Amino acid sequence: MSPDRTPAGDAFAAFAISVLRLAGHLQTAGDALAKPAGQTSARWQVLAAADHAPMSVAEAGRALGMTRQGVQRVADLLEKDGLILYAENPAHQRAKLMVLTDAGKSTLEAIKSRQAVWANVLGELFDKKHLQQATETVITALQAVEKQSVPDD
């Protein structure tokens, strides 16, 4: 027999389900925004991470909440397509840094331009303060989930 959730547990479960549903819709929207540039949401995320700062695949994985292996697979495809290159990493001999090429920068800018229009339209549907509060709540929940381990059965 499983224990009943508390009211706080019910509230968190409802929040988590809503966030997961939103994440699915955002993934679909991201794919649609990236598609005209020949990309996917996953490829867009890795391009954006590399644009933020030269970083290793493992660093990008941590920043994006993705596995190192998943980022490596995407990064290798981006390199093959000439959108990133691997550069020497002074901090680690084997972990190369991902760096955007000019083609990668152009591709990312095309996606960012489409995303800006999309975000502006959706942003107008909400009060800015409400969105800021929601963002703070999601960040707080993310930090709590990252610290909390799930019990093994």
QUISULBEL-V651308 format. One record per residue. SS is DSSP state (hx for helix, st for strand, lp for the rest). NEAR is the number of other C-alpha atoms within 10 Angstrom. Layout:
ss=SS near=NEAR
ss=SS near=NEAR
This chain:
ss=lp near=3
ss=lp near=4
ss=lp near=5
ss=lp near=8
ss=lp near=11
ss=lp near=9
ss=hx near=9
ss=hx near=9
ss=hx near=11
ss=hx near=12
ss=hx near=11
ss=hx near=14
ss=hx near=13
ss=hx near=12
ss=hx near=14
ss=hx near=14
ss=hx near=11
ss=hx near=12
ss=hx near=13
ss=hx near=12
ss=hx near=12
ss=hx near=12
ss=hx near=12
ss=hx near=12
ss=hx near=12
ss=hx near=13
ss=hx near=15
ss=hx near=14
ss=hx near=15
ss=hx near=19
ss=hx near=18
ss=hx near=17
ss=hx near=22
ss=hx near=23
ss=hx near=14
ss=lp near=13
ss=lp near=16
ss=lp near=12
ss=lp near=19
ss=lp near=18
ss=hx near=19
ss=hx near=19
ss=hx near=21
ss=hx near=25
ss=hx near=17
ss=hx near=24
ss=hx near=26
ss=hx near=19
ss=hx near=22
ss=hx near=25
ss=hx near=18
ss=hx near=12
ss=lp near=13
ss=lp near=18
ss=st near=21
ss=st near=25
ss=hx near=27
ss=hx near=19
ss=hx near=18
ss=hx near=27
ss=hx near=19
ss=hx near=13
ss=hx near=12
ss=hx near=16
ss=lp near=11
ss=lp near=14
ss=lp near=13
ss=hx near=16
ss=hx near=12
ss=hx near=13
ss=hx near=24
ss=hx near=17
ss=hx near=12
ss=hx near=19
ss=hx near=24
ss=hx near=17
ss=hx near=14
ss=hx near=21
ss=hx near=17
ss=hx near=11
ss=lp near=12
ss=lp near=14
ss=lp near=23
ss=st near=25
ss=st near=19
ss=st near=19
ss=st near=14
ss=lp near=13
ss=lp near=15
ss=lp near=10
ss=lp near=9
ss=lp near=10
ss=lp near=8
ss=lp near=10
ss=lp near=17
ss=lp near=19
ss=st near=24
ss=st near=28
ss=st near=23
ss=st near=27
ss=lp near=18
ss=hx near=12
ss=hx near=13
ss=hx near=23
ss=hx near=18
ss=hx near=14
ss=hx near=20
ss=hx near=22
ss=hx near=14
ss=hx near=15
ss=hx near=22
ss=hx near=17
ss=hx near=11
ss=hx near=15
ss=hx near=17
ss=hx near=11
ss=hx near=11
ss=hx near=13
ss=hx near=11
ss=hx near=10
ss=hx near=11
ss=hx near=10
ss=hx near=12
ss=lp near=9
ss=lp near=8
ss=lp near=10
ss=lp near=9
ss=hx near=11
ss=hx near=9
ss=hx near=10
ss=hx near=12
ss=hx near=11
ss=hx near=11
ss=hx near=12
ss=hx near=12
ss=hx near=12
ss=hx near=12
ss=hx near=15
ss=hx near=12
ss=hx near=12
ss=hx near=15
ss=hx near=12
ss=hx near=11
ss=hx near=11
ss=hx near=11
ss=hx near=10
ss=hx near=9
ss=lp near=9
ss=lp near=8
ss=lp near=7
ss=lp near=5
ss=lp near=4
ss=lp near=3
